Amino acid sequence: MMDKQQIAKQYESIQDEICVGLEALDGGATFQEELWQRDGGGGGRTRVIQQGNVIEKGGVNFSAVHGVLPEPVRKAFQVDETNFFATGVSIVIHPGNPFVPIIHMNIRYFELNDRVKWFGGGIDLSPHYIQTEDAAYFHGRLKNICDQFSPAFYPTFKAHADRYFYIKHRQETRGIGGIFYDRLTPEKAGVPWDAIVDFSCTLGRAFVPIYAELVNRNRHREFNEANKHWQYLRRGRYAEFNLVYDAGTKFGLETNGRIESILMSLPPQAEWVYDFKPEAGSAEAQTLSLLKQDIDWLNL
């Protein structure tokens, strides 16, 4: 298996490839980069793209940090070791057109020592308007990637995503899910370390072609003020999940991470309307009816 520095280098390359691909997809805006250092050790590259032809706000972040693991995180991870290393790439894209979905992905590696180490990550889609053919495409691509490594990956990781990306206080999912995995080791995955590394990198490199297809299907669709209003309400739900439940946000805050990078995932504009209820039979009501766990998007 690659060592931790080699994994970090792979992730750096994936960040570069994704940024090039997204700039080409947008066709207007370019990424602005900020290099940062973490007080406790390590650092990263925050890259943000804004006000483009497609992307209203997006970020593709890379980090490789190390140091002393704070006590709350040690308790959460149920470990005794104090020194850690963590590296990863995280992406959130908020499009301007309400018919283009929000997308999120992260791939990450965490190590305490030669015995305690694991991979995590996933990719999920949060359409403002759920279109079942797009959902089937998205999940089909993820299943194909997973099946290259293990027939158990897709059903296991899809179920994990359904459970994880759930806004409990709203009793609705954040979107249509995707795949999510955590603390992945050979014992847990049933495949060797090298295959897990390859899976992580393959997922990372699949981000641009998957999202490009969804963008190009919808980027020229006309929309009105009511569609934008609904988009802002759905962005509000997205913000609620990230601030209340997201494990990456909590880890970043607990480990004294860079706040601008941690909160990069928040939308540029969102709304909260008291007790909003969509009109019966509307596209908005249809979307709400599909924000449920355990939907088989491949056979809907």
C-alpha positions as CSV (number, residue, x, y, z in Angstrom):
1,M,0.0,0.0,0.0
2,M,1.1,3.6,-0.6
3,D,2.3,5.4,2.5
4,K,0.5,8.4,3.8
5,Q,2.6,11.0,1.9
6,Q,2.0,9.1,-1.4
7,I,-1.8,9.1,-0.7
8,A,-1.6,12.8,-0.1
9,K,0.2,13.3,-3.4
10,Q,-2.5,11.3,-5.2
11,Y,-5.2,13.5,-3.6
12,E,-3.3,16.6,-4.6
13,S,-3.3,15.5,-8.2
14,I,-7.0,14.6,-8.1
15,Q,-7.7,18.2,-6.8
16,D,-5.8,19.6,-9.8
17,E,-7.7,17.4,-12.3
18,I,-11.1,18.2,-10.8
19,C,-10.4,22.0,-10.9
20,V,-9.3,21.8,-14.5
21,G,-12.4,19.8,-15.4
22,L,-14.8,22.1,-13.6
23,E,-13.3,25.3,-15.2
24,A,-13.8,23.7,-18.6
25,L,-17.4,22.7,-17.7
26,D,-18.3,26.1,-16.4
27,G,-16.6,27.9,-19.4
28,G,-16.5,31.2,-17.6
29,A,-15.1,31.4,-14.0
30,T,-11.8,30.2,-12.7
31,F,-10.6,29.0,-9.3
32,Q,-8.9,31.3,-6.8
33,E,-6.4,29.5,-4.6
34,E,-5.4,30.2,-1.1
35,L,-2.6,28.2,0.6
36,W,-2.9,27.8,4.3
37,Q,-1.0,26.3,7.2
38,R,-2.6,24.7,10.3
39,D,-1.2,25.9,13.6
40,G,-1.0,22.3,14.9
41,G,0.7,20.9,11.8
42,G,0.2,20.6,8.1
43,G,-2.0,22.7,5.8
44,G,-3.8,22.7,2.5
45,R,-5.0,24.4,-0.6
46,T,-8.5,26.0,-0.7
47,R,-9.8,26.7,-4.2
48,V,-13.0,28.5,-4.7
49,I,-14.9,29.3,-7.9
50,Q,-17.7,31.9,-8.0
51,Q,-20.2,33.6,-10.3
52,G,-19.5,31.4,-13.3
53,N,-21.7,30.4,-16.2
54,V,-22.9,27.3,-14.3
55,I,-21.3,27.5,-10.8
56,E,-22.6,30.2,-8.5
57,K,-20.2,29.1,-5.7
58,G,-18.0,26.0,-5.5
59,G,-15.0,24.8,-3.7
60,V,-12.4,22.0,-4.2
61,N,-10.3,21.7,-1.1
62,F,-7.2,19.6,-0.4
63,S,-5.6,19.2,3.0
64,A,-2.9,17.2,4.7
65,V,-2.8,17.9,8.4
66,H,-1.2,16.2,11.4
67,G,-0.6,16.8,15.1
68,V,-2.2,16.0,18.4
69,L,-5.7,14.6,18.2
70,P,-8.0,16.6,20.6
71,E,-9.7,14.8,23.4
72,P,-13.3,15.1,22.1
73,V,-12.1,13.5,18.8
74,R,-10.3,10.7,20.5
75,K,-13.4,9.9,22.4
76,A,-15.5,10.0,19.3
77,F,-13.1,7.7,17.5
78,Q,-12.7,5.5,20.6
79,V,-8.9,5.6,20.3
80,D,-6.1,6.3,22.8
81,E,-3.4,7.5,20.5
82,T,-2.7,11.2,20.4
83,N,-0.9,11.8,17.1
84,F,-2.8,11.8,13.8
85,F,-2.4,12.3,10.1
86,A,-5.4,13.1,7.9
87,T,-5.5,14.0,4.2
88,G,-8.3,14.4,1.7
89,V,-10.2,16.3,-1.0
90,S,-13.6,17.8,-0.4
91,I,-15.9,19.3,-3.0
92,V,-19.2,21.2,-2.9
93,I,-20.8,22.9,-5.9
94,H,-23.8,25.2,-5.7
95,P,-25.0,25.9,-9.3
96,G,-26.9,28.9,-10.4
97,N,-29.7,27.2,-12.3
98,P,-32.2,25.5,-10.0
99,F,-32.5,22.6,-12.3
100,V,-28.8,21.7,-11.9
101,P,-28.2,19.8,-8.7
102,I,-25.9,20.6,-5.8
103,I,-23.2,18.0,-5.6
104,H,-20.8,17.0,-2.8
105,M,-17.9,14.6,-2.7
106,N,-15.0,13.9,-0.3
107,I,-12.3,11.3,-0.3
108,R,-10.1,11.0,2.8
109,Y,-7.5,9.0,4.6
110,F,-6.9,9.0,8.4
111,E,-3.9,7.4,10.2
112,L,-2.9,7.1,13.8
113,N,-0.3,4.5,13.4
114,D,0.6,1.4,11.3
115,R,-2.3,-0.5,12.9
116,V,-5.0,2.1,13.1
117,K,-5.7,3.7,9.7
118,W,-8.7,3.9,7.4
119,F,-10.3,5.5,4.3
120,G,-13.6,7.3,4.2
121,G,-15.6,9.4,1.8
122,G,-18.4,9.4,-0.6
123,I,-20.4,11.4,-3.1
124,D,-24.0,12.5,-2.9
125,L,-26.4,14.6,-5.0
126,S,-28.9,17.2,-3.7
127,P,-31.2,18.2,-6.6
128,H,-33.4,21.2,-6.0
129,Y,-35.9,19.4,-8.3
130,I,-35.6,15.6,-8.3
131,Q,-35.6,14.2,-11.8
132,T,-35.8,10.4,-11.7
133,E,-33.8,9.8,-14.9
134,D,-30.9,11.9,-13.5
135,A,-31.1,10.0,-10.2
136,A,-31.0,6.7,-12.1
137,Y,-28.0,7.9,-14.1
138,F,-26.1,9.1,-11.0
139,H,-26.7,5.9,-9.0
140,G,-26.0,3.7,-12.0
141,R,-22.5,5.3,-12.4
142,L,-21.8,4.9,-8.7
143,K,-22.9,1.2,-8.8
144,N,-20.6,0.6,-11.8
145,I,-17.6,2.1,-9.9
146,C,-18.4,0.1,-6.8
147,D,-18.9,-3.2,-8.6
148,Q,-15.3,-3.0,-10.0
149,F,-14.1,-3.6,-6.5
150,S,-16.8,-5.5,-4.7
151,P,-20.4,-6.5,-5.3
152,A,-21.1,-5.5,-1.6
153,F,-19.9,-1.9,-2.0
154,Y,-22.8,-0.3,-3.7
155,P,-25.7,-1.7,-1.5
156,T,-23.7,-1.2,1.7
157,F,-22.5,2.3,0.9
158,K,-25.8,3.4,-0.6
159,A,-27.6,2.4,2.6
160,H,-25.0,4.2,4.7
161,A,-25.5,7.4,2.6
162,D,-29.3,7.2,3.1
163,R,-28.8,7.0,6.8
164,Y,-26.1,9.6,7.0
165,F,-27.5,12.4,4.7
166,Y,-30.7,12.6,6.7
167,I,-32.0,15.8,8.3
168,K,-33.6,14.2,11.3
169,H,-35.4,17.4,12.5
170,R,-37.0,17.7,9.1
171,Q,-37.6,14.0,8.6
172,E,-36.2,14.2,5.1
173,T,-33.1,13.3,3.3
174,R,-30.7,16.0,2.1
175,G,-31.1,14.8,-1.5
176,I,-31.1,11.5,-3.4
177,G,-28.1,10.2,-1.5
178,G,-25.3,8.4,-3.3
179,I,-22.6,6.4,-1.5
180,F,-20.9,7.0,1.8
181,Y,-18.3,4.9,3.6
182,D,-16.2,5.4,6.8
183,R,-13.4,3.6,8.5
184,L,-12.9,1.4,5.5
185,T,-10.2,-1.2,6.1
186,P,-9.4,-4.6,4.4
187,E,-11.2,-6.4,7.3
188,K,-14.3,-4.3,6.8
189,A,-14.2,-4.0,3.0
190,G,-13.2,-7.6,2.2
191,V,-10.5,-6.3,-0.3
192,P,-6.8,-5.5,0.2
193,W,-5.4,-2.1,1.0
194,D,-4.3,-1.4,-2.6
195,A,-7.8,-2.0,-3.8
196,I,-9.2,0.5,-1.2
197,V,-6.7,3.1,-2.3
198,D,-7.6,2.5,-6.0
199,F,-11.3,2.7,-5.1
200,S,-10.8,6.1,-3.4
201,C,-8.9,7.5,-6.3
202,T,-11.2,6.1,-8.9
203,L,-14.2,7.7,-7.2
204,G,-12.3,11.0,-7.1
205,R,-11.5,10.9,-10.8
206,A,-15.1,10.0,-11.6
207,F,-16.4,13.3,-10.1
208,V,-16.1,15.5,-13.2
209,P,-17.5,13.2,-15.8
210,I,-20.5,12.3,-13.6
211,Y,-21.3,15.9,-12.8
212,A,-20.6,17.2,-16.3
213,E,-23.3,14.9,-17.6
214,L,-25.9,16.1,-15.1
215,V,-24.9,19.8,-15.7
216,N,-25.1,19.5,-19.5
217,R,-28.5,17.9,-19.3
218,N,-29.9,20.8,-17.4
219,R,-27.8,23.9,-17.7
220,H,-29.9,25.6,-20.4
221,R,-33.3,24.9,-18.8
222,E,-35.3,28.1,-18.3
223,F,-36.4,29.0,-14.8
224,N,-38.4,31.7,-13.0
225,E,-38.5,33.5,-9.7
226,A,-40.5,30.8,-8.1
227,N,-37.9,28.2,-9.1
228,K,-35.2,30.4,-7.5
229,H,-37.2,30.8,-4.3
230,W,-37.5,27.0,-4.0
231,Q,-33.7,26.7,-4.7
232,Y,-33.0,29.0,-1.8
233,L,-35.2,27.0,0.5
234,R,-33.5,23.8,-0.5
235,R,-30.1,25.5,0.1
236,G,-31.4,26.3,3.6
237,R,-31.9,22.6,4.2
238,Y,-28.4,21.9,2.9
239,A,-27.0,24.5,5.4
240,E,-28.9,23.0,8.2
241,F,-27.5,19.5,7.6
242,N,-23.9,20.8,7.3
243,L,-24.1,22.9,10.5
244,V,-26.0,20.4,12.7
245,Y,-24.9,16.9,11.6
246,D,-22.0,16.9,9.2
247,A,-19.1,14.9,10.7
248,G,-16.5,16.6,8.6
249,T,-17.6,20.1,9.8
250,K,-17.4,18.9,13.4
251,F,-13.9,17.3,12.9
252,G,-12.6,20.5,11.3
253,L,-13.9,22.6,14.1
254,E,-12.6,20.2,16.8
255,T,-9.1,20.0,15.2
256,N,-8.7,23.8,14.9
257,G,-9.1,23.7,11.1
258,R,-9.3,26.7,8.9
259,I,-12.8,28.1,9.3
260,E,-13.2,29.5,5.7
261,S,-12.3,26.0,4.3
262,I,-14.6,24.2,6.8
263,L,-17.6,26.4,5.9
264,M,-16.9,26.5,2.2
265,S,-19.8,24.1,1.7
266,L,-22.4,26.7,2.7
267,P,-24.4,28.2,-0.2
268,P,-23.9,31.8,-1.2
269,Q,-27.6,32.6,-0.6
270,A,-30.4,30.7,1.1
271,E,-33.8,31.3,2.6
272,W,-35.9,30.1,5.6
273,V,-39.6,30.7,5.3
274,Y,-41.9,29.9,8.2
275,D,-43.9,26.7,7.7
276,F,-43.5,26.7,3.9
277,K,-45.7,24.2,2.2
278,P,-45.6,23.6,-1.6
279,E,-48.7,23.5,-3.7
280,A,-50.2,20.1,-4.0
281,G,-49.2,18.4,-7.2
282,S,-46.4,20.8,-7.9
283,A,-42.8,19.9,-8.9
284,E,-41.8,21.1,-5.5
285,A,-44.2,18.8,-3.8
286,Q,-43.1,15.9,-6.0
287,T,-39.5,16.5,-4.9
288,L,-40.4,16.6,-1.2
289,S,-42.2,13.3,-1.6
290,L,-39.0,11.7,-2.9
291,L,-36.7,12.9,0.0
292,K,-36.9,9.5,1.7
293,Q,-34.4,6.8,2.7
294,D,-34.2,3.5,1.0
295,I,-35.5,4.5,-2.5
296,D,-34.2,2.2,-5.2
297,W,-33.3,4.8,-7.8
298,L,-32.1,2.2,-10.3
299,N,-35.6,0.7,-10.4
300,L,-38.0,3.5,-9.6
